[in-house]
């Protein structure tokens, strides 16, 4: 049996660490990365549209770093933060009709909106909004069509 060169062992170890680390990823670097992960994992994408000057946006970003229950909730989605006023974020914010910050858009891996909400009060309220939004993964278009066919108070909400 041939010995495995140390460099290959080291590379294999790094690959295992990278794969293991993916299970703990809270935030993806790009919208495309989040959509690809969502497709692979069968989960929705959650986009946090923010602006640097926005106080509630800063509180949310701080909570993501410090609150384990929030990080655990975000592991159920492919989460990405997008600066709505810089680079590609401007066009993405326009595409998703973002007009206030923070603005959270839950979508499927194809980029079709499932639900959306604005503002950040506290972690519990945010997680309740995420739970409500993720409970029905059909697109917003489908939800509206369902309501138009058979309007109910539950569908109106």
C-alpha positions as CSV (number, residue, x, y, z in Angstrom):
1,X,0.0,0.0,0.0
2,X,1.3,3.4,-1.0
3,X,1.7,6.2,1.6
4,X,-0.5,9.3,1.1
5,X,1.6,12.4,0.7
6,X,1.2,14.8,3.7
7,X,0.0,17.6,1.4
8,X,-2.9,15.6,0.2
9,X,-3.8,14.7,3.8
10,X,-3.7,18.4,4.7
11,X,-5.9,19.3,1.7
12,X,-8.4,16.6,2.6
13,X,-8.6,17.9,6.1
14,X,-9.3,21.4,5.0
15,X,-12.0,20.1,2.6
16,X,-13.7,18.3,5.5
17,X,-13.5,21.4,7.7
18,X,-15.0,23.5,4.9
19,X,-17.8,21.1,4.4
20,X,-18.5,20.8,8.1
21,X,-18.4,24.6,8.4
22,X,-21.2,24.9,5.8
23,X,-23.6,23.4,8.3
24,X,-23.0,26.3,10.6
25,X,-23.1,29.1,8.0
26,X,-25.4,31.9,9.1
27,X,-24.8,34.4,6.3
28,X,-23.8,33.9,2.7
29,X,-21.5,36.4,1.0
30,X,-23.6,36.9,-2.1
31,X,-27.2,36.6,-3.3
32,X,-26.1,34.0,-5.9
33,X,-24.4,31.9,-3.2
34,X,-27.5,32.0,-1.1
35,X,-29.7,30.9,-4.0
36,X,-27.3,28.0,-4.9
37,X,-27.3,26.8,-1.3
38,X,-31.1,27.1,-1.0
39,X,-31.4,25.0,-4.1
40,X,-29.0,22.4,-2.8
41,X,-30.5,22.3,0.7
42,X,-34.2,22.6,-0.3
43,X,-34.7,25.7,1.9
44,X,-35.8,29.2,1.1
45,X,-33.6,32.2,0.7
46,X,-33.9,35.1,3.2
47,X,-32.5,38.4,2.0
48,X,-31.9,41.2,4.6
49,X,-32.0,44.4,2.6
50,X,-30.2,47.1,4.7
51,X,-28.6,50.5,4.6
52,X,-25.5,51.5,6.5
53,X,-27.2,54.5,8.1
54,X,-30.2,52.5,9.3
55,X,-30.4,52.1,13.1
56,X,-32.7,49.1,13.1
57,X,-30.5,47.5,10.5
58,X,-27.5,47.9,12.7
59,X,-29.4,46.4,15.7
60,X,-30.4,43.4,13.5
61,X,-26.8,42.9,12.4
62,X,-25.6,43.0,16.0
63,X,-28.2,40.5,17.0
64,X,-27.1,38.1,14.3
65,X,-23.6,38.2,15.7
66,X,-24.6,37.9,19.4
67,X,-27.9,36.0,19.7
68,X,-27.7,32.2,19.3
69,X,-31.4,31.8,19.0
70,X,-31.4,34.2,16.0
71,X,-28.4,32.4,14.4
72,X,-30.2,29.0,14.9
73,X,-33.3,30.4,13.2
74,X,-31.3,31.7,10.3
75,X,-29.7,28.3,9.8
76,X,-33.1,27.1,8.5
77,X,-32.7,29.4,5.5
78,X,-30.0,30.5,3.1
79,X,-29.5,34.0,4.6
80,X,-27.8,36.9,2.9
81,X,-27.5,40.6,3.7
82,X,-27.5,43.0,0.9
83,X,-26.6,46.7,1.1
84,X,-29.4,48.3,-0.9
85,X,-27.5,51.4,-1.6
86,X,-24.2,50.0,-2.9
87,X,-23.0,48.0,-5.9
88,X,-25.3,45.2,-7.1
89,X,-27.5,45.7,-4.1
90,X,-29.1,48.8,-5.6
91,X,-30.5,46.8,-8.6
92,X,-31.5,43.9,-6.4
93,X,-33.4,46.2,-4.1
94,X,-35.1,47.8,-7.1
95,X,-36.0,44.3,-8.4
96,X,-37.6,43.4,-5.1
97,X,-39.2,46.8,-4.6
98,X,-37.5,47.6,-1.4
99,X,-38.6,50.9,0.0
100,X,-37.7,50.7,3.7
101,X,-35.0,49.2,5.9
102,X,-34.4,46.7,7.1
103,X,-36.6,44.8,4.6
104,X,-36.7,41.0,4.7
105,X,-37.7,39.1,1.7
106,X,-38.2,35.3,1.9
107,X,-38.0,33.7,-1.5
108,X,-37.5,30.3,-3.1
109,X,-34.3,29.3,-4.8
110,X,-35.6,30.7,-8.1
111,X,-35.9,34.2,-6.5
112,X,-39.7,34.2,-6.4
113,X,-41.1,35.9,-3.3
114,X,-42.7,33.8,-0.6
115,X,-43.2,36.6,1.9
116,X,-41.7,39.9,3.1
117,X,-41.7,42.1,6.1
118,X,-40.0,45.3,7.2
119,X,-38.5,46.5,10.4
120,X,-36.6,44.9,13.3
121,X,-37.9,45.3,16.9
122,X,-36.4,42.3,18.7
123,X,-35.3,38.8,18.1
124,X,-38.5,37.1,19.2
125,X,-40.7,39.2,16.9
126,X,-38.3,38.6,14.0
127,X,-38.3,34.8,14.6
128,X,-42.1,34.9,14.8
129,X,-42.2,36.7,11.4
130,X,-39.7,34.2,9.9
131,X,-41.8,31.2,11.3
132,X,-45.0,32.6,9.8
133,X,-43.4,33.3,6.5
134,X,-41.7,29.9,6.2
135,X,-44.9,28.0,7.3
136,X,-46.3,28.4,3.8
137,X,-43.5,28.1,1.2
138,X,-45.8,28.9,-1.8
139,X,-45.0,32.1,-3.7
140,X,-46.7,35.4,-2.9
141,X,-48.3,35.2,-6.4
142,X,-49.8,31.8,-5.6
143,X,-51.1,33.1,-2.2
144,X,-52.8,36.1,-3.9
145,X,-54.4,33.9,-6.5
146,X,-55.6,31.6,-3.8
147,X,-57.1,34.5,-1.9
148,X,-58.8,35.8,-5.1
149,X,-60.4,32.4,-5.7
150,X,-61.7,32.0,-2.1
151,X,-61.2,35.0,0.1
152,X,-60.8,34.3,3.8
153,X,-59.5,36.3,6.8
154,X,-56.6,33.8,7.2
155,X,-55.5,34.3,3.5
156,X,-56.0,38.0,3.8
157,X,-53.5,38.2,6.6
